[in-house]
Amino acid sequence: MLVGFEQVGDGSVCITATPLYGLSLWSKPLGNGTVAALIVNLLETNQTGTVPLVDIPGTTPQYLHALDVWSHETSVLAQPQLELSLRSHQSAFFILSASTENVQPSGTLYRSR
């Protein structure tokens, strides 16, 4: 269960429990035509499936280049979607672009602090 806040009729706020539904998607535009997408499996069970690029804000079907941040590998997507197979509480992190120039692994992307 996920804890959330809900406003009730009298204007007060109460805490509610919300069921978890599987994958959680977070995205952010990075500039230069790239978008970061983090997908997290919230469930106690493995999840396998696809995330259409149209469901990721800031992308279009032309965004067919993906840098897998965890594996440091760039790939061309055969379809405008991300294929995922995530274990319980595992995540996938991608940098998406319409151009391979914007998604090459670089030292600045992986630099430790």
N, CA, C and O atoms as CSV, one atom per row, in Angstrom:
chain,resi,resn,atom,element,x,y,z
A,1,MET,N,N,0.828,-1.180,0.000
A,1,MET,CA,C,0.000,0.000,0.000
A,1,MET,C,C,0.875,1.247,0.000
A,1,MET,O,O,1.964,1.263,0.573
A,2,LEU,N,N,0.387,2.261,-0.638
A,2,LEU,CA,C,1.041,3.548,-0.697
A,2,LEU,C,C,0.211,4.510,0.128
A,2,LEU,O,O,-1.017,4.486,0.048
A,3,VAL,N,N,0.842,5.341,0.908
A,3,VAL,CA,C,0.108,6.309,1.716
A,3,VAL,C,C,-0.076,7.576,0.908
A,3,VAL,O,O,0.866,8.060,0.281
A,4,GLY,N,N,-1.290,8.118,0.920
A,4,GLY,CA,C,-1.585,9.350,0.212
A,4,GLY,C,C,-2.418,10.270,1.076
A,4,GLY,O,O,-2.847,9.893,2.166
A,5,PHE,N,N,-2.644,11.470,0.592
A,5,PHE,CA,C,-3.453,12.448,1.303
A,5,PHE,C,C,-4.684,12.743,0.478
A,5,PHE,O,O,-4.608,12.839,-0.747
A,6,GLU,N,N,-5.811,12.888,1.134
A,6,GLU,CA,C,-7.070,13.121,0.450
A,6,GLU,C,C,-7.839,14.210,1.178
A,6,GLU,O,O,-7.961,14.187,2.403
A,7,GLN,N,N,-8.360,15.171,0.408
A,7,GLN,CA,C,-9.163,16.229,1.017
A,7,GLN,C,C,-10.602,15.741,1.114
A,7,GLN,O,O,-11.154,15.210,0.149
A,8,VAL,N,N,-11.207,15.924,2.287
A,8,VAL,CA,C,-12.578,15.496,2.498
A,8,VAL,C,C,-13.512,16.682,2.383
A,8,VAL,O,O,-13.061,17.821,2.267
A,9,GLY,N,N,-14.807,16.427,2.414
A,9,GLY,CA,C,-15.833,17.436,2.175
A,9,GLY,C,C,-15.728,18.700,3.005
A,9,GLY,O,O,-16.034,19.781,2.502
A,10,ASP,N,N,-15.309,18.607,4.251
A,10,ASP,CA,C,-15.234,19.799,5.099
A,10,ASP,C,C,-13.930,20.573,4.917
A,10,ASP,O,O,-13.684,21.531,5.649
A,11,GLY,N,N,-13.086,20.180,3.955
A,11,GLY,CA,C,-11.840,20.871,3.687
A,11,GLY,C,C,-10.651,20.324,4.438
A,11,GLY,O,O,-9.516,20.713,4.163
A,12,SER,N,N,-10.884,19.428,5.381
A,12,SER,CA,C,-9.760,18.844,6.109
A,12,SER,C,C,-9.081,17.783,5.244
A,12,SER,O,O,-9.622,17.351,4.227
A,13,VAL,N,N,-7.899,17.380,5.665
A,13,VAL,CA,C,-7.116,16.398,4.922
A,13,VAL,C,C,-6.930,15.176,5.794
A,13,VAL,O,O,-6.638,15.294,6.985
A,14,CYS,N,N,-7.096,14.009,5.210
A,14,CYS,CA,C,-6.847,12.778,5.949
A,14,CYS,C,C,-5.870,11.907,5.166
A,14,CYS,O,O,-5.705,12.068,3.957
A,15,ILE,N,N,-5.235,10.994,5.866
A,15,ILE,CA,C,-4.299,10.067,5.241
A,15,ILE,C,C,-5.082,8.846,4.782
A,15,ILE,O,O,-5.902,8.304,5.523
A,16,THR,N,N,-4.819,8.421,3.549
A,16,THR,CA,C,-5.495,7.244,3.009
A,16,THR,C,C,-4.465,6.257,2.487
A,16,THR,O,O,-3.354,6.641,2.121
A,17,ALA,N,N,-4.832,5.004,2.453
A,17,ALA,CA,C,-3.988,3.962,1.859
A,17,ALA,C,C,-4.475,3.717,0.444
A,17,ALA,O,O,-5.671,3.546,0.207
A,18,THR,N,N,-3.547,3.701,-0.488
A,18,THR,CA,C,-3.865,3.493,-1.889
A,18,THR,C,C,-3.165,2.226,-2.352
A,18,THR,O,O,-1.978,2.049,-2.079
A,19,PRO,N,N,-3.878,1.332,-3.054
A,19,PRO,CA,C,-3.222,0.118,-3.534
A,19,PRO,C,C,-2.163,0.432,-4.590
A,19,PRO,O,O,-2.291,1.394,-5.346
A,20,LEU,N,N,-1.129,-0.382,-4.629
A,20,LEU,CA,C,-0.088,-0.247,-5.641
A,20,LEU,C,C,-0.504,-1.029,-6.875
A,20,LEU,O,O,-1.067,-2.118,-6.758
A,21,TYR,N,N,-0.233,-0.483,-8.059
A,21,TYR,CA,C,-0.713,-1.109,-9.283
A,21,TYR,C,C,0.369,-1.678,-10.170
A,21,TYR,O,O,0.056,-2.169,-11.255
A,22,GLY,N,N,1.603,-1.637,-9.772
A,22,GLY,CA,C,2.629,-2.238,-10.618
A,22,GLY,C,C,3.776,-1.305,-10.886
A,22,GLY,O,O,4.602,-1.069,-10.004
A,23,LEU,N,N,3.845,-0.762,-12.094
A,23,LEU,CA,C,4.966,0.070,-12.488
A,23,LEU,C,C,4.683,1.535,-12.219
A,23,LEU,O,O,3.579,2.022,-12.461
A,24,SER,N,N,5.692,2.232,-11.714
A,24,SER,CA,C,5.612,3.672,-11.511
A,24,SER,C,C,6.574,4.314,-12.503
A,24,SER,O,O,7.735,3.915,-12.592
A,25,LEU,N,N,6.093,5.310,-13.249
A,25,LEU,CA,C,6.890,5.969,-14.278
A,25,LEU,C,C,7.167,7.405,-13.860
A,25,LEU,O,O,6.253,8.152,-13.510
A,26,TRP,N,N,8.441,7.778,-13.902
A,26,TRP,CA,C,8.867,9.151,-13.637
A,26,TRP,C,C,9.680,9.595,-14.843
A,26,TRP,O,O,10.502,8.831,-15.348
A,27,SER,N,N,9.461,10.821,-15.311
A,27,SER,CA,C,10.228,11.305,-16.455
A,27,SER,C,C,10.557,12.779,-16.287
A,27,SER,O,O,9.898,13.506,-15.544
A,28,LYS,N,N,11.604,13.198,-17.004
A,28,LYS,CA,C,12.041,14.592,-16.952
A,28,LYS,C,C,12.758,14.943,-18.240
A,28,LYS,O,O,13.651,14.211,-18.666
A,29,PRO,N,N,12.378,16.067,-18.879
A,29,PRO,CA,C,13.148,16.522,-20.042
A,29,PRO,C,C,14.525,16.992,-19.594
A,29,PRO,O,O,14.657,17.661,-18.569
A,30,LEU,N,N,15.556,16.639,-20.370
A,30,LEU,CA,C,16.926,16.981,-20.018
A,30,LEU,C,C,17.535,18.061,-20.908
A,30,LEU,O,O,18.658,18.502,-20.662
A,31,GLY,N,N,16.819,18.482,-21.921
A,31,GLY,CA,C,17.368,19.418,-22.891
A,31,GLY,C,C,17.992,18.666,-24.047
A,31,GLY,O,O,18.133,17.444,-23.996
A,32,ASN,N,N,18.364,19.389,-25.087
A,32,ASN,CA,C,18.956,18.797,-26.298
A,32,ASN,C,C,18.093,17.684,-26.871
A,32,ASN,O,O,18.616,16.773,-27.512
A,33,GLY,N,N,16.781,17.735,-26.656
A,33,GLY,CA,C,15.888,16.728,-27.224
A,33,GLY,C,C,15.920,15.388,-26.533
A,33,GLY,O,O,15.526,14.385,-27.128
A,34,THR,N,N,16.381,15.337,-25.287
A,34,THR,CA,C,16.422,14.077,-24.555
A,34,THR,C,C,15.456,14.108,-23.376
A,34,THR,O,O,15.124,15.167,-22.842
A,35,VAL,N,N,15.020,12.925,-22.993
A,35,VAL,CA,C,14.099,12.760,-21.858
A,35,VAL,C,C,14.605,11.596,-21.018
A,35,VAL,O,O,14.925,10.532,-21.547
A,36,ALA,N,N,14.675,11.804,-19.712
A,36,ALA,CA,C,15.027,10.725,-18.791
A,36,ALA,C,C,13.745,10.041,-18.352
A,36,ALA,O,O,12.744,10.708,-18.088
A,37,ALA,N,N,13.764,8.718,-18.269
A,37,ALA,CA,C,12.606,7.943,-17.820
A,37,ALA,C,C,13.061,6.901,-16.815
A,37,ALA,O,O,13.935,6.083,-17.103
A,38,LEU,N,N,12.467,6.936,-15.641
A,38,LEU,CA,C,12.727,5.961,-14.594
A,38,LEU,C,C,11.454,5.168,-14.380
A,38,LEU,O,O,10.399,5.745,-14.118
A,39,ILE,N,N,11.542,3.847,-14.488
A,39,ILE,CA,C,10.397,2.964,-14.287
A,39,ILE,C,C,10.726,2.065,-13.105
A,39,ILE,O,O,11.758,1.395,-13.101
A,40,VAL,N,N,9.846,2.046,-12.096
A,40,VAL,CA,C,10.084,1.285,-10.872
A,40,VAL,C,C,8.961,0.277,-10.684
A,40,VAL,O,O,7.785,0.626,-10.787
A,41,ASN,N,N,9.320,-0.972,-10.408
A,41,ASN,CA,C,8.337,-2.003,-10.087
A,41,ASN,C,C,8.021,-1.897,-8.594
A,41,ASN,O,O,8.872,-2.200,-7.758
A,42,LEU,N,N,6.828,-1.477,-8.264
A,42,LEU,CA,C,6.419,-1.267,-6.878
A,42,LEU,C,C,5.918,-2.530,-6.196
A,42,LEU,O,O,5.723,-2.541,-4.981
A,43,LEU,N,N,5.711,-3.576,-6.952
A,43,LEU,CA,C,5.079,-4.778,-6.415
A,43,LEU,C,C,6.077,-5.780,-5.856
A,43,LEU,O,O,7.282,-5.677,-6.086
A,44,GLU,N,N,5.555,-6.743,-5.121
A,44,GLU,CA,C,6.359,-7.842,-4.563
A,44,GLU,C,C,6.589,-8.948,-5.588
A,44,GLU,O,O,7.284,-9.921,-5.298
A,45,THR,N,N,6.015,-8.810,-6.782
A,45,THR,CA,C,6.151,-9.818,-7.834
A,45,THR,C,C,6.862,-9.215,-9.042
A,45,THR,O,O,6.894,-7.996,-9.212
A,46,ASN,N,N,7.425,-10.074,-9.870
A,46,ASN,CA,C,8.083,-9.631,-11.098
A,46,ASN,C,C,7.047,-9.066,-12.062
A,46,ASN,O,O,5.891,-9.492,-12.075
A,47,GLN,N,N,7.482,-8.096,-12.870
A,47,GLN,CA,C,6.616,-7.489,-13.874
A,47,GLN,C,C,7.321,-7.522,-15.218
A,47,GLN,O,O,8.493,-7.159,-15.318
A,48,THR,N,N,6.614,-7.954,-16.245
A,48,THR,CA,C,7.132,-7.975,-17.606
A,48,THR,C,C,6.114,-7.295,-18.497
A,48,THR,O,O,4.914,-7.543,-18.376
A,49,GLY,N,N,6.584,-6.437,-19.392
A,49,GLY,CA,C,5.663,-5.761,-20.290
A,49,GLY,C,C,6.356,-4.653,-21.050
A,49,GLY,O,O,7.583,-4.606,-21.141
A,50,THR,N,N,5.547,-3.764,-21.595
A,50,THR,CA,C,6.063,-2.660,-22.394
A,50,THR,C,C,5.519,-1.337,-21.865
A,50,THR,O,O,4.443,-1.274,-21.269
A,51,VAL,N,N,6.292,-0.288,-22.101
A,51,VAL,CA,C,5.855,1.079,-21.814
A,51,VAL,C,C,5.903,1.821,-23.140
A,51,VAL,O,O,6.990,2.097,-23.648
A,52,PRO,N,N,4.745,2.152,-23.715
A,52,PRO,CA,C,4.744,2.907,-24.971
A,52,PRO,C,C,5.362,4.288,-24.769
A,52,PRO,O,O,5.127,4.926,-23.742
A,53,LEU,N,N,6.148,4.753,-25.736
A,53,LEU,CA,C,6.767,6.063,-25.625
A,53,LEU,C,C,5.733,7.180,-25.515
A,53,LEU,O,O,6.016,8.218,-24.918
A,54,VAL,N,N,4.550,6.989,-26.073
A,54,VAL,CA,C,3.513,8.022,-25.965
A,54,VAL,C,C,3.053,8.213,-24.521
A,54,VAL,O,O,2.442,9.231,-24.195
A,55,ASP,N,N,3.344,7.241,-23.653
A,55,ASP,CA,C,3.001,7.369,-22.235
A,55,ASP,C,C,4.083,8.091,-21.434
A,55,ASP,O,O,3.894,8.356,-20.247
A,56,ILE,N,N,5.207,8.411,-22.063
A,56,ILE,CA,C,6.306,9.098,-21.390
A,56,ILE,C,C,6.268,10.558,-21.831
A,56,ILE,O,O,6.569,10.859,-22.987
A,57,PRO,N,N,5.901,11.475,-20.923
A,57,PRO,CA,C,5.806,12.895,-21.298
A,57,PRO,C,C,7.098,13.420,-21.920
A,57,PRO,O,O,8.195,13.142,-21.435
A,58,GLY,N,N,6.947,14.180,-22.995
A,58,GLY,CA,C,8.103,14.779,-23.665
A,58,GLY,C,C,8.660,13.972,-24.808
A,58,GLY,O,O,9.494,14.474,-25.562
A,59,THR,N,N,8.224,12.724,-24.963
A,59,THR,CA,C,8.716,11.906,-26.071
A,59,THR,C,C,7.664,11.827,-27.172
A,59,THR,O,O,6.504,12.191,-26.979
A,60,THR,N,N,8.097,11.346,-28.317
A,60,THR,CA,C,7.212,11.100,-29.453
A,60,THR,C,C,7.571,9.723,-30.008
A,60,THR,O,O,8.576,9.144,-29.594
A,61,PRO,N,N,6.779,9.187,-30.928
A,61,PRO,CA,C,7.140,7.894,-31.532
A,61,PRO,C,C,8.488,7.914,-32.261
A,61,PRO,O,O,9.049,6.853,-32.538
A,62,GLN,N,N,9.018,9.106,-32.576
A,62,GLN,CA,C,10.324,9.194,-33.243
A,62,GLN,C,C,11.482,8.987,-32.260
A,62,GLN,O,O,12.630,8.876,-32.691
A,63,TYR,N,N,11.216,8.936,-30.985
A,63,TYR,CA,C,12.256,8.708,-29.980
A,63,TYR,C,C,12.584,7.213,-29.932
A,63,TYR,O,O,12.071,6.475,-29.091
A,64,LEU,N,N,13.448,6.788,-30.852
A,64,LEU,CA,C,13.749,5.362,-30.965
A,64,LEU,C,C,15.140,4.996,-30.468
A,64,LEU,O,O,15.581,3.864,-30.668
A,65,HIS,N,N,15.842,5.922,-29.828
A,65,HIS,CA,C,17.168,5.645,-29.287
A,65,HIS,C,C,17.098,5.712,-27.775
A,65,HIS,O,O,16.572,6.671,-27.211
A,66,ALA,N,N,17.629,4.692,-27.120
A,66,ALA,CA,C,17.559,4.607,-25.667
A,66,ALA,C,C,18.910,4.231,-25.090
A,66,ALA,O,O,19.535,3.256,-25.505
A,67,LEU,N,N,19.343,5.024,-24.128
A,67,LEU,CA,C,20.529,4.691,-23.350
A,67,LEU,C,C,20.044,4.088,-22.045
A,67,LEU,O,O,19.351,4.750,-21.273
A,68,ASP,N,N,20.404,2.835,-21.793
A,68,ASP,CA,C,20.102,2.189,-20.523
A,68,ASP,C,C,21.174,2.665,-19.547
A,68,ASP,O,O,22.335,2.267,-19.651
A,69,VAL,N,N,20.785,3.513,-18.606
A,69,VAL,CA,C,21.761,4.121,-17.697
A,69,VAL,C,C,22.437,3.077,-16.827
A,69,VAL,O,O,23.628,3.199,-16.541
A,70,TRP,N,N,21.711,2.056,-16.399
A,70,TRP,CA,C,22.300,1.042,-15.521
A,70,TRP,C,C,23.345,0.193,-16.247
A,70,TRP,O,O,24.384,-0.120,-15.666
A,71,SER,N,N,23.093,-0.185,-17.502
A,71,SER,CA,C,24.046,-1.045,-18.219
A,71,SER,C,C,25.014,-0.265,-19.100
A,71,SER,O,O,25.962,-0.845,-19.629
A,72,HIS,N,N,24.794,1.050,-19.272
A,72,HIS,CA,C,25.629,1.920,-20.101
A,72,HIS,C,C,25.568,1.511,-21.568
A,72,HIS,O,O,26.529,1.737,-22.302
A,73,GLU,N,N,24.471,0.918,-22.011
A,73,GLU,CA,C,24.333,0.476,-23.397
A,73,GLU,C,C,23.261,1.295,-24.108
A,73,GLU,O,O,22.187,1.558,-23.567
A,74,THR,N,N,23.587,1.690,-25.346
A,74,THR,CA,C,22.645,2.419,-26.180
A,74,THR,C,C,22.041,1.457,-27.196
A,74,THR,O,O,22.740,0.632,-27.783
A,75,SER,N,N,20.740,1.577,-27.390
A,75,SER,CA,C,20.089,0.692,-28.364
A,75,SER,C,C,19.086,1.469,-29.197
A,75,SER,O,O,18.609,2.533,-28.804
A,76,VAL,N,N,18.779,0.907,-30.360
A,76,VAL,CA,C,17.722,1.427,-31.223
A,76,VAL,C,C,16.492,0.579,-30.948
A,76,VAL,O,O,16.541,-0.647,-31.047
A,77,LEU,N,N,15.397,1.227,-30.603
A,77,LEU,CA,C,14.164,0.509,-30.291
A,77,LEU,C,C,13.489,0.060,-31.582
A,77,LEU,O,O,13.327,0.860,-32.504
A,78,ALA,N,N,13.098,-1.197,-31.657
A,78,ALA,CA,C,12.414,-1.732,-32.836
A,78,ALA,C,C,11.004,-1.156,-32.952
A,78,ALA,O,O,10.482,-0.994,-34.055
A,79,GLN,N,N,10.407,-0.854,-31.837
A,79,GLN,CA,C,9.062,-0.270,-31.762
A,79,GLN,C,C,9.143,0.969,-30.865
A,79,GLN,O,O,10.083,1.088,-30.080
A,80,PRO,N,N,8.178,1.897,-30.962
A,80,PRO,CA,C,8.193,3.066,-30.079
A,80,PRO,C,C,7.707,2.708,-28.669
A,80,PRO,O,O,6.690,3.214,-28.194
A,81,GLN,N,N,8.456,1.830,-28.026
A,81,GLN,CA,C,8.108,1.377,-26.674
A,81,GLN,C,C,9.344,0.789,-26.005
A,81,GLN,O,O,10.286,0.363,-26.674
A,82,LEU,N,N,9.323,0.773,-24.676
A,82,LEU,CA,C,10.389,0.153,-23.900
A,82,LEU,C,C,9.926,-1.223,-23.453
A,82,LEU,O,O,8.846,-1.361,-22.879
A,83,GLU,N,N,10.730,-2.229,-23.710
A,83,GLU,CA,C,10.448,-3.597,-23.261
A,83,GLU,C,C,11.085,-3.767,-21.888
A,83,GLU,O,O,12.274,-3.499,-21.716
A,84,LEU,N,N,10.297,-4.212,-20.909
A,84,LEU,CA,C,10.798,-4.312,-19.546
A,84,LEU,C,C,10.541,-5.672,-18.933
A,84,LEU,O,O,9.525,-6.313,-19.199
A,85,SER,N,N,11.468,-6.092,-18.120
A,85,SER,CA,C,11.306,-7.272,-17.285
A,85,SER,C,C,11.986,-6.922,-15.965
A,85,SER,O,O,13.211,-6.972,-15.851
A,86,LEU,N,N,11.171,-6.565,-14.966
A,86,LEU,CA,C,11.701,-6.080,-13.696
A,86,LEU,C,C,11.334,-7.008,-12.550
A,86,LEU,O,O,10.186,-7.429,-12.410
A,87,ARG,N,N,12.334,-7.315,-11.734
A,87,ARG,CA,C,12.075,-8.071,-10.513
A,87,ARG,C,C,11.358,-7.170,-9.508
A,87,ARG,O,O,11.217,-5.969,-9.741
A,88,SER,N,N,10.918,-7.731,-8.420
A,88,SER,CA,C,10.259,-6.973,-7.360
A,88,SER,C,C,11.153,-5.813,-6.909
A,88,SER,O,O,12.307,-6.023,-6.534
A,89,HIS,N,N,10.621,-4.608,-6.946
A,89,HIS,CA,C,11.286,-3.372,-6.503
A,89,HIS,C,C,12.511,-2.994,-7.333
A,89,HIS,O,O,13.300,-2.148,-6.912
A,90,GLN,N,N,12.679,-3.602,-8.495
A,90,GLN,CA,C,13.776,-3.248,-9.398
A,90,GLN,C,C,13.351,-2.047,-10.239
A,90,GLN,O,O,12.159,-1.794,-10.416
A,91,SER,N,N,14.336,-1.309,-10.755
A,91,SER,CA,C,14.031,-0.168,-11.607
A,91,SER,C,C,14.799,-0.255,-12.920
A,91,SER,O,O,15.796,-0.968,-13.032
A,92,ALA,N,N,14.310,0.486,-13.908
A,92,ALA,CA,C,14.980,0.662,-15.186
A,92,ALA,C,C,15.080,2.166,-15.417
A,92,ALA,O,O,14.135,2.903,-15.135
A,93,PHE,N,N,16.215,2.619,-15.928
A,93,PHE,CA,C,16.460,4.048,-16.092
A,93,PHE,C,C,17.006,4.272,-17.493
A,93,PHE,O,O,18.035,3.705,-17.860
A,94,PHE,N,N,16.315,5.104,-18.284
A,94,PHE,CA,C,16.682,5.325,-19.677
A,94,PHE,C,C,16.808,6.810,-19.979
A,94,PHE,O,O,16.125,7.639,-19.377
A,95,ILE,N,N,17.693,7.136,-20.925
A,95,ILE,CA,C,17.740,8.448,-21.554
A,95,ILE,C,C,17.263,8.216,-22.980
A,95,ILE,O,O,17.871,7.445,-23.722
A,96,LEU,N,N,16.180,8.879,-23.364
A,96,LEU,CA,C,15.540,8.661,-24.659
A,96,LEU,C,C,15.769,9.851,-25.579
A,96,LEU,O,O,15.798,10.997,-25.129
A,97,SER,N,N,15.933,9.574,-26.877
A,97,SER,CA,C,16.176,10.627,-27.851
A,97,SER,C,C,15.771,10.160,-29.241
A,97,SER,O,O,15.665,8.964,-29.510
A,98,ALA,N,N,15.549,11.130,-30.112
A,98,ALA,CA,C,15.306,10.816,-31.523
A,98,ALA,C,C,16.630,10.683,-32.268
A,98,ALA,O,O,16.645,10.247,-33.419
A,99,SER,N,N,17.747,11.055,-31.629
A,99,SER,CA,C,19.065,11.034,-32.253
A,99,SER,C,C,20.054,10.272,-31.384
A,99,SER,O,O,20.065,10.428,-30.163
A,100,THR,N,N,20.883,9.450,-32.014
A,100,THR,CA,C,21.893,8.713,-31.249
A,100,THR,C,C,22.958,9.641,-30.680
A,100,THR,O,O,23.623,9.286,-29.708
A,101,GLU,N,N,23.131,10.820,-31.266
A,101,GLU,CA,C,24.145,11.760,-30.773
A,101,GLU,C,C,23.868,12.169,-29.326
A,101,GLU,O,O,24.805,12.427,-28.571
A,102,ASN,N,N,22.614,12.231,-28.937
A,102,ASN,CA,C,22.257,12.720,-27.616
A,102,ASN,C,C,22.236,11.655,-26.534
A,102,ASN,O,O,22.051,11.978,-25.361
A,103,VAL,N,N,22.423,10.386,-26.903
A,103,VAL,CA,C,22.269,9.326,-25.907
A,103,VAL,C,C,23.505,8.451,-25.750
A,103,VAL,O,O,23.415,7.334,-25.242
A,104,GLN,N,N,24.642,8.945,-26.177
A,104,GLN,CA,C,25.868,8.162,-26.016
A,104,GLN,C,C,26.339,8.239,-24.560
A,104,GLN,O,O,26.259,9.300,-23.940
A,105,PRO,N,N,26.826,7.127,-24.015
A,105,PRO,CA,C,27.376,7.181,-22.657
A,105,PRO,C,C,28.530,8.178,-22.603
A,105,PRO,O,O,29.327,8.273,-23.536
A,106,SER,N,N,28.608,8.904,-21.518
A,106,SER,CA,C,29.700,9.866,-21.362
A,106,SER,C,C,30.214,9.841,-19.937
A,106,SER,O,O,29.517,9.400,-19.023
A,107,GLY,N,N,31.420,10.310,-19.753
A,107,GLY,CA,C,32.005,10.371,-18.428
A,107,GLY,C,C,31.233,11.277,-17.492
A,107,GLY,O,O,31.185,11.024,-16.289
A,108,THR,N,N,30.622,12.340,-18.028
A,108,THR,CA,C,29.898,13.263,-17.162
A,108,THR,C,C,28.604,12.642,-16.656
A,108,THR,O,O,28.158,12.966,-15.556
A,109,LEU,N,N,27.999,11.764,-17.431
A,109,LEU,CA,C,26.749,11.145,-16.998
A,109,LEU,C,C,26.984,10.186,-15.850
A,109,LEU,O,O,26.115,10.036,-14.992
A,110,TYR,N,N,28.126,9.537,-15.809
A,110,TYR,CA,C,28.382,8.518,-14.793
A,110,TYR,C,C,29.396,8.941,-13.741
A,110,TYR,O,O,29.802,8.137,-12.902
A,111,ARG,N,N,29.797,10.183,-13.786
A,111,ARG,CA,C,30.812,10.646,-12.852
A,111,ARG,C,C,30.320,10.525,-11.405
A,111,ARG,O,O,29.223,10.975,-11.077
A,112,SER,N,N,31.124,9.928,-10.566
A,112,SER,CA,C,30.749,9.826,-9.153
A,112,SER,C,C,31.162,11.093,-8.440
A,112,SER,O,O,32.093,11.781,-8.859
A,113,ARG,N,N,30.471,11.393,-7.369
A,113,ARG,CA,C,30.754,12.626,-6.613
A,113,ARG,C,C,31.455,12.314,-5.345
A,113,ARG,O,O,31.775,13.221,-4.577
